[in-house]
Amino acid sequence: MSTNSAIRVFIADTHYLVRQGLKTIFAGPDGFEVVGETDDLSQILNLVEETQPDVVVVGLNIQGVSVVGIIEELRRQLPFKKILVLDTNEDANEIVRLLSMGVHGYILKQCDHQEIIDAVNTIVQGKNFFCSNVLKLNKTPLKSMSQVDNDSTIRLSEREIEILELISQGLTNNEIADRTFISSHTVASHRKSLMKKFGAKNNVDLVISAIKENFIAF
């Protein structure tokens, strides 16, 4: 395997067995290289800068300084690094909070090894990833315009809901256009309209607002 083309992965987790397990998973298929690991959260930023991974896998149970703080710092200082959160917590609010901070993927530790591989492959392509166990946490169906709560001030068409869900998957305008058989210009117009309706500053704000309002499930 050529390390020049490999996806570079950095692992941060308190538990030695978890780190070893992840290293074994990434050593299996071609295309991955574990460039570093740590059990000390306070060292992540320096080590990531030193090893320059494509993806940082962060266990939320790691000891040290605030996980929220270090993720925010990673996003601020190294915005092009992809962050995959590994957790045992089946808390939808926690997932929403982390997504709002800009993490690119969220998987539970009981997810199987193939989903971990799929997660890394997906987020390096610029898309978001949630493992199947996370997706089961929210069973709320998509709302149509006629299904929105009476006290809601937001009204969406079926097309807007369709595009909103595709945006939540991290797809670009061109990719959404291919899926929906409309022009990328029309997609961009819908995206702009959705931003305005939800009062969102960016795509993350949009997705978080849509999840909280139960317009999309994750």
N, C-alpha and C positions, 0 to 999 in steps of 0.2 A: 504494500500500500504506500502510495506517495503521500508523505506528510504535507506536501505543498498544497494538495487538493483536499486534505482531510478537514473535517469540521473540528475545530479546537474547542475542547470542553474543560471548564474549571469546576471543581466540586467543593462545596462548602457545607459541611454537616458535622454536628457534634459526634455522632456515633461512628466509630471505626468500621463496624460491620456494614453500615449503610454505604459509606464511602467505598469500601472494598467491593460491595455488591454492584454499585454503579460502575466502578472501573471494569469489573468483569463483563457487565452488559455492553459497555462501549468497546471492549476489546474483541467482542464477538464478530460483528459485521465489519466489512471494510468501510472506510470513509470517516472514521472517528479517531481522535487523538486526545487523551486526557493529558493536559499540559500542566496541571497543578491541582492541589487539594489543600484544605485547611479545616481544622476544627475550631478555629479562633476567628469569630466574626470580625473582630477589630482589625484583622490583618487582610481582609478580603480586598479592599480597595488597592492597597499597595501590591498585593500579589497578582491581581487582575491586570494592573498597569504593567507589571513585570512580565507576565506570561502571555498577554494579549490573546485571550480566548475569543471565540466567536459567541459562545454561549456560557453563561454562568448559572450553574444549578445550585440553588440556595435552599437548604433545609430550614424550615421555620422554627425548629426546636433547638437551633444552634445557640450556644451560650455566648455571652459577651454583651456588647452594646446593642441598642435597639435594632431589631431587624428592619422595622419600618424606616428608621433613620439611615441605615446603610443602603437600603434599596433606593431611597430618595437620593442619596449621595452618588450611588452608581449611575443613576439616571441623569443626574446633573453633570457629573464630571466625565462620564464615559457613555454618552447617550447612544452610541452605535452598538453597544454590547447588548446582546439579547439575554433576558433574565427568565429562567424557568424555575418556578417555585415548587418545592417538594414538601408536602405537608401531611399531617395525620388528621387535621381538623376539618370536619365536614360542615363548615359554617359558611352559608351562602353570603352573609354580610362580610365575612373576612375576605372571601374571594372578590367581592365587589370592591372592597377597600384597596386590595392589592392591585386589581386591575386599574383602578383610578390613579395609582402611583406609576403606572406604565409598565408593569410586568407583562411579558409576552405569552406566558403559559403557566398553567396551574395543574399539577397532578398530585394525586394522593398516593401515599406510600404503598397502598394495596393494589395500585394499578400494575398491570403486568409489564414485563420487560419490553414487549413490542411497542406498547404505548409510549414508553419512555423514549425509545428510538424514534417513533413517529413524532413525538413532541419536539425533539431537537431538530429533526428534518423540516418540520413545519415552520417553526419560528425563525429559522435561518432564512426562510423564503419571505419573511416579512409578514407572516400571518400569525394569528393567535391560536392557541391550542388548549383545550380542556379535555382531560381524560374522561372515559365513559362514566366512571363513578361520580365525577363532578357534575356531569351533565344530568345525572339522575336526581340530583339534589333539588332541581327546580322543575316541577311538573306543570307550571302555569302555562296554558296554551297561548299562542299568539293572539293578540286582540285585533279585531277588525274595527272599523270606524263605529259600527253599531254596537260593539261590545265594550267600549270604553266606559268606565264608571261615570255616572251622571255628573259627579262633581269635578271631573277632569276638564281642564281647559284645552287639552291637546286633542286634535282630531287628525287621524291619519287615514289615507286611502289604502286599499289592499296593496297597490304598487309600492307605496311608501314603506309599508311594513315589510314587504319582500326585500326592498333595497336596504332597509335598516338592518335586517338580520344578516344580509351579506356583508354589510359594513362591519358588523360585529365579529365576523370571521376574518377580518383583516384584508379583504379583497380590495384591489384597486378599482378605479372607475372602469378601466378597460376590461378587467376580469368580470366585473358585475354586468357590463354591457354584453359580454359574451354569454353569460348565464341567462340574462333576461331578454335578449334579442332586441335591445334598444341601443341607441347611440351612446357613446361615452359622454357626449355633451349633455344629453338628457339625464344621464346618471349624475353628472356634476350638478345639474340644476336641482335634482331631487335632494342631493346631499346638502347643498346650500340651504334649501328650504327646510330640511330636517334640523339643521344646525339652528336656524332661526326659531323654529317652533319649540325646540327644547332649551333654547338659550345657551347652547353649548359653544365653548371656545375652540374645541378641537374634537377629533374623532373619539378620544377616550372619554371626554365629557359627554359626548353624544351617547355612547354605548352605556355608560354608567347610568345616565338619566333614563334611558330606555329600559334598562333592566329594573331599576327602582320602580318605574311606572308599569312594569309587567307588559310592556309592548313586545319584548323579546325574551326568550328563555335561553339559558346557557347551560 
